[in-house]
Amino acid sequence: MNVSLLDRTQETNRKIETREARIGIVGMGYVGLPLALLFSEERFAITGFDIDPKKVETLNHGGSYIVRIGSSEIQAAQKAGFSATADYRQISQMDVVIICVPTPLNEYHEPDLSYVTGTVNSIAPHLREGQLIILESTTYPGTTEEVVVPLLEQGNPSGLRVARDAYSPGFFVAFSPEREDPGNDTVARRDIPKVVGGCGPAARDLASAVYKTIFNRTVTVSSPAVAEMTKLLENIYRCVNIALVNELKQLCMRMGIDLFEVIDAAKTKPFGFQAFYPGPGLGGHCIPIDPFYLSWKAKEFDFRTRFIELAGEINSGMPYYVIEKTALALNRQSKCLNGSRILVLGLAYKRDVDDLRESPSLTIIELLREQGAIVAYNDPYFPTVGHGRHYDLDMTNTPLDNLAQFDAVVIVTDHSTYDYKTIVDQSQLVVDTRNATKGIHSPKIVRC
Ligand SMILES: NC(=O)c1ccc[n+]([C@@H]2O[C@H](COP(=O)([O-])OP(=O)(O)OC[C@H]3O[C@@H](n4cnc5c(N)ncnc54)[C@H](O)[C@@H]3O)[C@@H](O)[C@H]2O)c1
């Protein structure tokens, strides 16, 4: 090797080791903010970039807008140098930039990369030599190489190019998927191995060095596409298995078998089986969305991802199944949905989180309203619910002090703060989509 060649990753590696490296995290949401706090705990000075001025202001006043993150954590990070900004000019001061912006689907169920491209276009003019740019947003294989790299190359005025090895001038680019499981406290974030794929081994190793400061283990792979596909495989695996148990639940209901009891028995097998649970439909920013990033990309290769499509069909049908079961339960009491007062218990897409993105509760409320039901909701995490990308509800939280006024209470999210025994005792009819009333025996309960 020519010893006169300059290793352009050396200085950033040194700064990572001494914690002098400046890390910018773009997107201060459910992924970006906790990541910023982890780096802050490791004594890095973090700059959080966000286009939402309210988030920037809240953070700079030492406040938090995510329930499970306390203001004290933001204030501790501030002491370590954390600040938030909407000013992309500060990107030039960063050694590492990590992008954690949304990747939703558009109205045609196709990938909407506009947040990623918007972010990359804002970063590009401020790029400088030797910087490392990492994409964390979940996306289809090829995004980093086919979308992010060209935009960065075209958008920077100094004509910088992606550096494919440590000795080439330019900037480094990598992809590393986020693997967080919101509300799951059984695994510390630090213990979740971090998968990293780079545009070349130098970018991969530099990104791995950054993450090794906050994760106990990094798993390096040969390309960004492998890392992108890894994340999709994990989420498709969940999506397909949830669809399987959702379908089996419907069969078991007809056969008079309790699928939850079956799953509890099956999971005693010490190998070859992992428990997945049925529910009222998929929710959150990941499982209902990510698989369709791959089915969209597959079309470019003249390929149909049939498992994903079938799983999507079954899972998206679950809210309709809940409506059907609620209507049948009311029918048995000589009532109909039209004009009935229904309380939807739980708005969040899963237990104990303050996130209602893609939540099946939203669809269920809309479907109930379409049938003429008078719908209220209760969720300790949402005092009100207004408008979103896919819903327009304009509702206020209803306290649980007069459950008898409702013809039916539909348990959609099984928050652990609910006292299910009292709820059953005080309600006329309970439709339970989560097995939350397990162990409670009452003719008022309809499990579905
Ligand atoms: N939430 C999860 O549990 C989870 C888990 C794994 C992966 N992911 C993935 O991580 C990514 C981010 O998800 P999230 O849940 O943190 O989203 P989020 O909506 O909570 O946060 C995204 C943030 O990005 C900001 N933003 C949007 N465009 C921007 C721009 N051009 N410049 C600066 N900021 C911008 C938004 O204002 C918002 O604060 C997505 O791709 C998602 O699929 C999320």
The ligand as a Gaussian input file, in Angstrom:
#p B3LYP/6-31G(d) Opt

LIG

0 1
 N      -41.449000       4.893000      15.365000
 C      -40.914000       3.682000      15.341000
 O      -41.143000       2.897000      16.217000
 C      -39.965000       3.261000      14.223000
 C      -39.255000       2.051000      14.395000
 C      -38.366000       1.669000      13.405000
 C      -38.190000       2.459000      12.270000
 N      -38.900000       3.623000      12.119000
 C      -38.650000       4.430000      10.928000
 O      -37.920000       5.579000      11.305000
 C      -38.301000       6.690000      10.480000
 C      -38.762000       7.859000      11.338000
 O      -39.911000       7.457000      12.056000
 P      -40.435000       8.234000      13.339000
 O      -41.402000       7.316000      13.988000
 O      -39.322000       8.782000      14.152000
 O      -41.207000       9.464000      12.631000
 P      -41.787000      10.778000      13.353000
 O      -42.884000      11.265000      12.499000
 O      -42.023000      10.511000      14.806000
 O      -40.566000      11.808000      13.291000
 C      -40.065000      12.313000      12.114000
 C      -39.616000      13.750000      12.354000
 O      -39.005000      14.216000      11.153000
 C      -39.340000      15.581000      11.002000
 N      -39.131000      15.946000       9.599000
 C      -39.867000      15.654000       8.508000
 N      -39.308000      16.153000       7.403000
 C      -38.173000      16.783000       7.794000
 C      -37.159000      17.507000       7.109000
 N      -37.188000      17.677000       5.782000
 N      -36.168000      18.031000       7.836000
 C      -36.124000      17.874000       9.191000
 N      -37.036000      17.199000       9.884000
 C      -38.059000      16.667000       9.196000
 C      -40.788000      15.653000      11.465000
 O      -41.152000      16.972000      11.824000
 C      -40.757000      14.714000      12.677000
 O      -40.452000      15.392000      13.869000
 C      -39.370000       6.166000       9.531000
 O      -38.764000       5.758000       8.328000
 C      -39.896000       4.940000      10.254000
 O      -40.426000       3.982000       9.362000
 C      -39.775000       4.048000      13.087000

